Amino acid sequence: MVLKAVKMRIYPNSEQRDRLMQTFGCARFVWNQMLNMQIERRKNNPDAKFVNAFGMNNLLKRLERRISLVEASRINILAKR
């Protein structure tokens, strides 16, 4: 199997740069929250299995209700997976 890669460089304007930074920040926040949930679950019950992608999507819905993710679309957040 041959793997190929393409290097690209983008030059966003200031509005696009702000939007990208906001999206990356929200994605990082969600990733850290989900990781923390998994760690806490493991601490509370060492025999518990890790939550799969379907379970994570359900947890994400609850997280969205609790915390308003400012102007970041759900698609951008989930695209990190």
Contact map, one row per residue, 1 for C-alpha under 8 A:
111000000000000000000000000000000000000000000000000000000000000000000000000000000
111100000000000000000000000000000000000000000000000000000000000000000000000000000
111110000000000000000000000000000000000000000000000000000000000000000000000000000
011111000000000000000000000000000000000000000000000000000000000000000000000000000
001111100000000000000000000000000000000000000000000000000000000000000000000000000
000111110000000000000000000000000000000000000000000000000000000000000000000000000
000011111000000000000000000000000000000000000000000000000000000000000000000000000
000001111100000000000000000000000000000000000000000000000000000000000000000000000
000000111110000000000000000000000000000000000000000000000000000000000000000000000
000000011111000000000000000000000000000000000000000000000000000000000000000000000
000000001111100000000000000000000000000000000000000000000000000000000000000000000
000000000111111110000000000000000000000000000000000000000000000000000000000000000
000000000011111110000000000000000000000000000000000000000000000000000000000000000
000000000001111111000000000000000000000000000000000000000000000000000000000000000
000000000001111111100000000000000000000000000000000000000000000000000000000000000
000000000001111111110000000000000000000000000000000000000000000000000000000000000
000000000001111111111000000000000000000000000000000000000000000000000000000000000
000000000000011111111100000000000000000000000000000000000000000000000000000000000
000000000000001111111110000000000000000000000000000000000000000000000000000000000
000000000000000111111111000000000000000000000000000000000000000000000000000000000
000000000000000011111111100000000000000000000000000000000000000000000000000000000
000000000000000001111111110000000000000000000000000000000000000000000001000000000
000000000000000000111111111000000000000000000000000000000000000000000001000110000
000000000000000000011111111100000000000000000000000000000000000000000000000000000
000000000000000000001111111110000000000000000000000000000000000000000000000000000
000000000000000000000111111111000000000000000000000000000000000000001001000010000
000000000000000000000011111111100000000000000000000000000000000000000000000111010
000000000000000000000001111111110000000000000000000000000000000000000000000000000
000000000000000000000000111111111000000000000000000000000000000000000000000000000
000000000000000000000000011111111100000000000000000000000001000000000000000010000
000000000000000000000000001111111110000000000000000000000000000000000000000000000
000000000000000000000000000111111111000000000000000000000000000000000000000000000
000000000000000000000000000011111111100000000000000000000000000000000000000000000
000000000000000000000000000001111111110000000000000000010010000000000000000000000
000000000000000000000000000000111111111000000000000000000000000000000000000000000
000000000000000000000000000000011111111100000000000000000000000000000000000000000
000000000000000000000000000000001111111110000000000000000000000000000000000000000
000000000000000000000000000000000111111111000000011000000000000000000000000000000
000000000000000000000000000000000011111111100000000000000000000000000000000000000
000000000000000000000000000000000001111111110000000000000000000000000000000000000
000000000000000000000000000000000000111111111101000000000000000000000000000000000
000000000000000000000000000000000000011111111111110000000000000000000000000000000
000000000000000000000000000000000000001111111100000000000000000000000000000000000
000000000000000000000000000000000000000111111100000000000000000000000000000000000
000000000000000000000000000000000000000011111111000000000000000000000000000000000
000000000000000000000000000000000000000011111111000000000000000000000000000000000
000000000000000000000000000000000000000001001111100000000000000000000000000000000
000000000000000000000000000000000000000011001111110000000000000000000000000000000
000000000000000000000000000000000000000001000011111000000000000000000000000000000
000000000000000000000000000000000000010001000001111100000000000000000000000000000
000000000000000000000000000000000000010000000000111111110000000000000000000000000
000000000000000000000000000000000000000000000000011111110000000000000000000000000
000000000000000000000000000000000000000000000000001111111000000000000000000000000
000000000000000000000000000000000000000000000000001111111100000000000000000000000
000000000000000000000000000000000000000000000000001111111110000000000000000000000
000000000000000000000000000000000100000000000000001111111111000000000000000000000
000000000000000000000000000000000000000000000000000011111111100000000000000000000
000000000000000000000000000000000000000000000000000001111111110000000000000000000
000000000000000000000000000000000100000000000000000000111111111000000000000000000
000000000000000000000000000001000000000000000000000000011111111100000000000000000
000000000000000000000000000000000000000000000000000000001111111110000000000000000
000000000000000000000000000000000000000000000000000000000111111111000000000000000
000000000000000000000000000000000000000000000000000000000011111111100000000000000
000000000000000000000000000000000000000000000000000000000001111111111000000000000
000000000000000000000000000000000000000000000000000000000000111111110000000000000
000000000000000000000000000000000000000000000000000000000000011111110000000000000
000000000000000000000000000000000000000000000000000000000000001111111000000000000
000000000000000000000000000000000000000000000000000000000000000111111100000000000
000000000000000000000000010000000000000000000000000000000000000100111111000000000
000000000000000000000000000000000000000000000000000000000000000000011111000000000
000000000000000000000000000000000000000000000000000000000000000000001111100000000
000000000000000000000110010000000000000000000000000000000000000000001111110110000
000000000000000000000000000000000000000000000000000000000000000000000011111110000
000000000000000000000000000000000000000000000000000000000000000000000001111111000
000000000000000000000000000000000000000000000000000000000000000000000000111111100
000000000000000000000010001000000000000000000000000000000000000000000001111111110
000000000000000000000010011001000000000000000000000000000000000000000001111111110
000000000000000000000000001000000000000000000000000000000000000000000000011111111
000000000000000000000000000000000000000000000000000000000000000000000000001111111
000000000000000000000000001000000000000000000000000000000000000000000000000111111
000000000000000000000000000000000000000000000000000000000000000000000000000001111
